[in-house]
Amino acid sequence: MIISRTPFRVSFVGGGTDLQAFYAKEDGKVLSTTIDKYIYVTVKRQLDIVEYRYRIAWSKAELKNSIDDIEHPIVREALKIMKINFPIEVTTFADIPANTGLGSSSAFTVGLLHALFALKGEMVTKSTLASMAAHIEIDILGRNIGKQDHYASAYGNINMFTFYSNEKVSVEPVFYDPDFKEKVENNLMLFYTRLKRDASEVLRNQKEKTHDKFAVLRSMRDLVDPLAKVISSGKNPHEIGELLHKSWLLKRSITDEISSEEIDSYYERAIKAGATGGKLLGAGGGGFLLFYVDPEHQAAVAQSLSDLYQLHFKFDSEGTRITYYDQRRF
C-alpha cells in the first residue's frame, strides 16, 4: 500500500496567464505557494482473486472490471497512462472540499500519479509529475484550466512559474528570510465563502475573452516580479496586500462570473475593517477569500466576516511526497 500527501495551493498573482490562450502569445507567469492542507491518495495492489479489479472510493464507490468503465475521469486516465494491468484499490481523503479555489483536482492528479509511480517502484521528478498531471487534465480530459496548480502542488513552497509557448515550464524558487515568511503567514487570513463553482466553466469564459482582455492579463502577470521582490527583500510586507488588491481589481474585470454581489460585499467589509488587500482564490465565482491584514486589524476583519469560516494555515515547503510505502509483492 502507498499513501501520497499533496498540498493545496494559494495563488498570489499572475493567475490566468497560465492558460494556453495567453502563453501561446506571450510568456505567462504566476507566483504562488502551497499550504499545510492536503489531499491524501491511497493505492493498494490487490490479489488477482478479487471479485472486482478496480475499487475506486471518492464521493461514490466504484467497483469495476474494466478501466474504461471507471467513472472518475482522472483515475480512469491515470490508470491508462500508467499502464496499470493488475487489480488495484484507490481511495482519497482531503482536508478541504473540492471546487473551492485551492487547486484540488490538480493536487489529486499529482498525488495519484505519485502514488502509482511508487506502487510500480519507480522514482519520478516533480517536473514529470506536474507535466503528466497537466497533460491528463488539459490535453486528455479537455478541461479549461491552466498549468499552475499542477506545478505548485508538485513542487511546494513559494515559487515563480513561467509558462512558454513551447509548453515548457520553468520553476524559480522565491527566496525569503524565515522570520519574514512567518510574518507573512501570520498576516494572511483565509475565509471560506461556502460558494462552490466549476473552475473549468469559469475559465472557459475567461479563455474566450483572452483576446479582448489581453492587456489586463498582461498587467496581472507583471505583478509577479514586484511581489517576488517584496518577499525576497524582507521589507515592506504591507505591499503584499497592495499588490493582491491590484491583482483582484484586474481579475474581476475580465468576466462577470469571477465575482458577485455577495463576494464583493465580503471583500468590501474586510477592506473597511482594515485589510490592506486581498483576492478570491482560484478561477472565481466562489471558494476562499484571501486577505493581507496587519495584526492590529485582524480581530476587526475576523469580526466583519464572522459569518464565514476562517481557515488557519501555514505554508508548505515540501510539495507532494510519499508518506507511507509498503510495497508487498503478490
N, C-alpha and C positions, 0 to 999 in steps of 0.2 A: 504494500500500500504506500502511496505517495501523497503528501499534502503540500500544496504550494500556498504561499501567502503573498498577495499582490496588493499594493496600496492604491487608494483612490487619489485623484489629483485635484489641485486647485490651480486654475489658470489665472494668471495676473493680467497680462496684456498680450495683444497680438492675435488672440483667437479669431478664427475666420480666415486668416491668411494661410492656414494650413490646408485649406481646400484647394483641390487641383485647379478649380476655375480661377483662382488667384495666382498660385505659384507657377502655373504654366506660362504666365506673362512676366511676373516679377518674383524674386525670391520672397517667400513667406518667412515669418519669424514669430516665435512665441516664447514667452518667459513664464514658467510655471514651477510648481513644487508638488511634492506628494505629501500626504498627511498620514498620521498614525491611525487610520481607519482602513480596514482591509476586506478583501474578498478571499475566501479560502476555497480551494478546489481539491477534492479528494478523488483520486483514481485508484482503482484496485483491479488487478487482473484476477479473473475468476477461472475456476476449473472448467474443462470442456464439457462436463456433465450437467452444467446448469440448464435450467429449462429455457431461459431467455439469454441470448448472447449479449444484449446491451440493456443495462439498467441505468436509467438517467433520472436523477431526482433534482428537480428545480421547483418552480411553483406548482408543478404537477409531476406525477411519477409516470415514467415511460418504461414499458417492457417490450423490447423489440428483438427480432431475429435478423433484421437487415438494417444496415446503416442507412440506406435510402429511406427507410420508413421512420427514422428518428425525426420528431417534430421540432426539437430545439435546433434552429439553423446553425448556430455556432458550433455546437457539439457535433452535429452531423458532418459539417465541412471540415472540422478539425480532425475528426477520426479518419476522414477520407485522405486528407493531405498528409497525415502521419502514417497512413497505410496500416492502421490497426486491424489485424486479421484474427484476433483472439477475443474471447469473452471479456467484457470489462464493465465495471460499475463506475459511474461518475456522479458525485454529489457536491453541492456547493452550499456555503454559508457566507453571509455578508454582514458587516457592521452597519451598512447604510442601505436603504431601499434603492431599487433601480429607478432610472428615469428622474434623477434628482440633480443632475448637472455636475456630477463628480467623476464622470467617465467610467461608469460601472460596467457597461458592456465591453469596453475595450480592456479594462482591467481583468475581466473574466476571461476574455480571449487570450490575453498574455499568460494568465495564470494556468489556464487549461493546457496550452501548448507547453509551458514549462514543466507541468506535471507529467504530460505524455512523453516528453523527451526523457525525463528522469526515469519513467517506467521502462523505457526501452534501453536505459543505461547509457544515454548519450549526453555529453556536455554540449552546451549551446551558448552563444554570446547573447547579450542583451539586445544588440542590434538585430540579430537574426530573429529573436522572439518578437520584437516590435514590428519588423518589416513583414513577417509572416502573419501576425495578427491583423495588421492593416490590410494586407492582401485578402485575407478571408472576409473581413467586414466590408471593405470598399469595392474590391475587384470581383470577388465571387458572389457576395450577397447583394451587392449594388446599393449599399447604404449611403446616404448623402451626409457623410461625416468626414472630418479631417483626420490627419495622422497624429496630431499632437498627443492624444490620450494614450495611444499605444506606447509611444516612446517615453512619456512621463512615467507610466506605471512600470515599464521595464527597467528604467534607469534609476528612478528615485532621486531624492534631493532637489536642489534648486538648479535649473538648467535653462539655457537658451537653445532652442531648436530652430534650425534654419532648413527650409524646405525648398528644393531646387526643381527646376523644370524637368530634369532627367530622372526624377523620382528619388534622388539621393537625399539623405537627411544628415546634417551634421549636428553633433551634440557638444555643447560648450558649457561646462560647469560654471556657475556663478560663485565666485569665491567670497567668503564672508568671515567676519570675526564672530566667534561663538557667542560672545556677550551681546553683540548687535543682533544676531539671529534670535536669541532668546527674547530680546526686547520686541522685535517684530512679531514673534509668535504671541507674546503676551498682549500686544496691541491690536491683533486681528480678532475680530468677532464674527462668528458664523451663525446664521439663523435659517432655520428650515421653514419655508413658506407653506409647506404641505400642498403645494401645487405641483402636480406631475405632468410631464409632457413627453412627446416623442421627439427626440433630438433630430432624428433623420428628417422628419417632416418640416420642422422649423428651418433646418439647414438647407432643405430643398428649395424653399422660397428665397433664402439668402443667396444660394447659388445662382438662381435665376436673376437676381438683382446685382450680381457681382459687377457686370459691365457698367451699370449706371452708378454704382456706389464704390467704384474702384478707388477713387480719391479718398473716401472715408476709410476704407480698409487699409490703404497705404499709410494714412495718418495713425491708425491703430497699431500697425506694425512698427512705425517709427517711435513708438513709446517704449519699445523693448530696451533699446540701448540706454536711454536715460534711467530707466528703472534698475537695470543691471548695475549702472554706475553708482546709484544711491546705495544699493545693497553692498556692493564691494567696498565703497568708501567708508561705510560705517558711520556716516554723518547724515544729519537732517532726515530722520526717519519719517517725519510728517509728510515729506514729499511723496512717500509711497501712496498715502491716501489721496493726495492731489492728482497723481498720475492715474490711479484707479478711477477717480471721478471723471477725468478727461476721457478715459477709455470707455466708461459707461455711457457718457453723453454721445460719443461717436457710435457706439454699438447700437443703442436703442433707436438711432436714426436710420438704420439700414432697412428694417421692415417693422410693420405694426405689430407683428406677432412676438417680437422679442420681449416687450414689456406689456403692461396692462395698467388700468387704473389702480388695481389693488397693489400691484408691485410698486408702482410709482408712489403710492401712499406710504408703504412701508419705508421706502428709500428716503422720502422727504422727512418722515418722522425721525429717522435716525440722524439725518444731517442736522435737523433743528435741535436735536438733543446733544450734539457735539461731535458726531463722526466727521472726520476730515474728508472722507470719500469712501467709495465702495463700488460694488458691481454685482450683478446677478451672474452666478457661475453657470457655465455650460452654454448651450445653444440659445436659451431664452425660453420665456413662457412659464417658468416655474423653477422649482428646485431651491437652492440655497442662495441667500444674500450674504456677501462678504463685506465687512467694513473695517477700515483702519480707524481706531479710536484711542486717543491718549488716555492714560489711566484715570485722570480726574473726571473724565466724561463717561466712563464705561458703565457706571451704575445707572446714569440717566438714559443712556442708549438702551441698556437692557430693559429698563422700565418702559421705555417708549415702544418696545417691541415685545412686551410681556405676553402677548397672545401667540407668539411664535416660539418654537423650540430652539434654544441656544445650544449649539454643539461645540463643546470644548475640544481642542485638538492641539497637537504639536506636529512639527514637520517630521517626515520620514526621510531617512538618508540611505536606505538600502535598496529600494526598488523590489522587484519580485524576487522571491527566494524560496527554496525548498526547506520547509520546517520539519518535515518528517519523511524519512526514507527507510523503508523496509522492503527490500526487493527480494521477494520469495520466488523461487523458480518452481514451475509446475511441470 
